[in-house]
Amino acid sequence: MSDFLGIHGTALVLREQRLQVLASNLANADTPGFQAQDLDFNAALQAALSPAAGEGGDALQAAAAQARYARPGVQPSLDGNTVDTQREQATYAQAALEYRASMSFVESKVRTMLTAITGQ
């Protein structure tokens, strides 16, 4: 099935993991000392698609963990928290749009397969 979806199945999983990281940032906006994090999608995708990564969810988890980094705050608060709520919301909105684009590619592939199976 991964051959059928190609890069899009892997991209969808990694985009979901990035959304989780960004949502965690927003959830911890008031937590003292919390350091905002992000996931370098391109690096994670490249690591997940490398021949050494192998197959399965563990390779995707490892690629995502490897591409995760602490994002320095533009203006950290006095309690050491580096989450800028407005920036996080904008980043989350963009990441959600990218997730929806990847989902559209997967839906298109599945629709094409269903059309081929049913012959309509």
C-alpha positions as a LaTeX table, in Angstrom:
\begin{tabular}{lrrr}
\hline
Residue & $x$ (\AA) & $y$ (\AA) & $z$ (\AA) \\
\hline
Met1 & 0.00 & 0.00 & 0.00 \\
Ser2 & 2.89 & 2.37 & 0.70 \\
Asp3 & 4.01 & 1.87 & $-2.92$ \\
Phe4 & 0.54 & 2.90 & $-4.07$ \\
Leu5 & 0.46 & 6.11 & $-1.99$ \\
Gly6 & 4.10 & 6.87 & $-2.68$ \\
Ile7 & 5.51 & 9.83 & $-0.80$ \\
His8 & 2.06 & 11.12 & 0.16 \\
Gly9 & 1.36 & 8.53 & 2.86 \\
Thr10 & 4.65 & 9.27 & 4.59 \\
Ala11 & 4.14 & 13.02 & 4.21 \\
Leu12 & 0.69 & 12.79 & 5.77 \\
Val13 & 2.01 & 11.03 & 8.87 \\
Leu14 & 4.87 & 13.52 & 9.29 \\
Arg15 & 2.56 & 16.50 & 8.80 \\
Glu16 & 0.29 & 15.10 & 11.51 \\
Gln17 & 3.25 & 14.80 & 13.88 \\
Arg18 & 4.22 & 18.41 & 13.16 \\
Leu19 & 0.68 & 19.51 & 13.98 \\
Gln20 & 0.96 & 17.67 & 17.30 \\
Val21 & 4.21 & 19.48 & 18.14 \\
Leu22 & 2.68 & 22.86 & 17.29 \\
Ala23 & $-0.46$ & 22.07 & 19.28 \\
Ser24 & 1.75 & 21.18 & 22.24 \\
Asn25 & 3.39 & 24.58 & 21.95 \\
Leu26 & 0.02 & 26.30 & 22.08 \\
Ala27 & $-1.11$ & 24.17 & 25.01 \\
Asn28 & 2.01 & 25.12 & 26.96 \\
Ala29 & 1.95 & 28.84 & 26.17 \\
Asp30 & 1.62 & 29.65 & 29.89 \\
Thr31 & 3.94 & 26.95 & 31.24 \\
Pro32 & 7.01 & 28.50 & 32.88 \\
Gly33 & 10.25 & 27.47 & 31.20 \\
Phe34 & 8.59 & 25.72 & 28.26 \\
Gln35 & 10.69 & 25.89 & 25.09 \\
Ala36 & 8.76 & 26.08 & 21.81 \\
Gln37 & 9.59 & 23.26 & 19.41 \\
Asp38 & 9.05 & 22.57 & 15.76 \\
Leu39 & 9.64 & 19.76 & 13.32 \\
Asp40 & 11.72 & 20.27 & 10.18 \\
Phe41 & 9.35 & 18.58 & 7.74 \\
Asn42 & 11.84 & 18.37 & 4.86 \\
Ala43 & 14.53 & 16.77 & 7.03 \\
Ala44 & 12.02 & 14.32 & 8.52 \\
Leu45 & 10.69 & 13.35 & 5.10 \\
Gln46 & 14.19 & 12.85 & 3.72 \\
Ala47 & 15.14 & 10.69 & 6.72 \\
Ala48 & 11.93 & 8.66 & 6.48 \\
Leu49 & 12.42 & 8.00 & 2.76 \\
Ser50 & 16.09 & 7.05 & 3.01 \\
Pro51 & 16.83 & 3.37 & 2.31 \\
Ala52 & 18.33 & 2.97 & 5.80 \\
Ala53 & 15.04 & 4.00 & 7.43 \\
Gly54 & 13.36 & 0.71 & 6.60 \\
Glu55 & 9.61 & 0.14 & 6.81 \\
Gly56 & 6.96 & 0.76 & 9.42 \\
Gly57 & 5.87 & 3.36 & 11.92 \\
Asp58 & 9.07 & 3.15 & 13.97 \\
Ala59 & 11.08 & 4.59 & 11.08 \\
Leu60 & 8.63 & 7.48 & 10.81 \\
Gln61 & 8.76 & 8.11 & 14.56 \\
Ala62 & 12.55 & 8.08 & 14.50 \\
Ala63 & 12.67 & 10.44 & 11.52 \\
Ala64 & 10.27 & 12.85 & 13.23 \\
Ala65 & 12.20 & 12.74 & 16.50 \\
Gln66 & 15.45 & 13.38 & 14.66 \\
Ala67 & 13.99 & 16.41 & 12.85 \\
Arg68 & 12.53 & 17.98 & 15.99 \\
Tyr69 & 14.26 & 21.09 & 17.30 \\
Ala70 & 13.78 & 23.84 & 19.88 \\
Arg71 & 12.69 & 27.03 & 18.21 \\
Pro72 & 14.20 & 30.11 & 19.87 \\
Gly73 & 11.72 & 32.71 & 20.96 \\
Val74 & 11.67 & 36.15 & 19.41 \\
Gln75 & 11.07 & 37.68 & 22.82 \\
Pro76 & 11.11 & 35.14 & 25.67 \\
Ser77 & 8.95 & 35.89 & 28.67 \\
Leu78 & 10.34 & 36.49 & 32.14 \\
Asp79 & 9.51 & 32.93 & 33.16 \\
Gly80 & 11.63 & 31.49 & 30.31 \\
Asn81 & 8.74 & 30.41 & 28.10 \\
Thr82 & 9.56 & 30.93 & 24.40 \\
Val83 & 6.07 & 30.35 & 22.95 \\
Asp84 & 4.74 & 33.32 & 20.98 \\
Thr85 & 1.02 & 32.55 & 20.78 \\
Gln86 & 0.31 & 34.57 & 17.64 \\
Arg87 & 3.28 & 33.09 & 15.81 \\
Glu88 & 2.27 & 29.57 & 16.88 \\
Gln89 & $-1.30$ & 30.10 & 15.70 \\
Ala90 & $-0.08$ & 31.31 & 12.30 \\
Thr91 & 2.38 & 28.42 & 12.02 \\
Tyr92 & $-0.34$ & 25.95 & 13.04 \\
Ala93 & $-2.75$ & 27.37 & 10.42 \\
Gln94 & $-0.12$ & 27.00 & 7.70 \\
Ala95 & 0.73 & 23.46 & 8.82 \\
Ala96 & $-2.98$ & 22.55 & 8.83 \\
Leu97 & $-3.27$ & 23.81 & 5.26 \\
Glu98 & $-0.28$ & 21.71 & 4.22 \\
Tyr99 & $-1.82$ & 18.68 & 5.97 \\
Arg100 & $-5.06$ & 19.20 & 4.06 \\
Ala101 & $-3.12$ & 19.40 & 0.77 \\
Ser102 & $-1.41$ & 16.08 & 1.53 \\
Met103 & $-4.78$ & 14.58 & 2.47 \\
Ser104 & $-6.19$ & 15.74 & $-0.88$ \\
Phe105 & $-3.41$ & 13.89 & $-2.73$ \\
Val106 & $-4.13$ & 10.69 & $-0.77$ \\
Glu107 & $-7.89$ & 11.03 & $-1.37$ \\
Ser108 & $-7.25$ & 11.51 & $-5.08$ \\
Lys109 & $-5.13$ & 8.36 & $-5.24$ \\
Val110 & $-7.78$ & 6.33 & $-3.39$ \\
Arg111 & $-10.55$ & 7.71 & $-5.59$ \\
Thr112 & $-8.54$ & 6.70 & $-8.67$ \\
Met113 & $-8.08$ & 3.19 & $-7.28$ \\
Leu114 & $-11.81$ & 2.86 & $-6.53$ \\
Thr115 & $-12.64$ & 4.00 & $-10.05$ \\
Ala116 & $-10.28$ & 1.39 & $-11.48$ \\
Ile117 & $-11.76$ & $-1.35$ & $-9.29$ \\
Thr118 & $-15.40$ & $-0.54$ & $-9.99$ \\
Gly119 & $-14.81$ & 0.28 & $-13.66$ \\
Gln120 & $-16.85$ & 3.46 & $-13.58$ \\
\hline
\end{tabular}
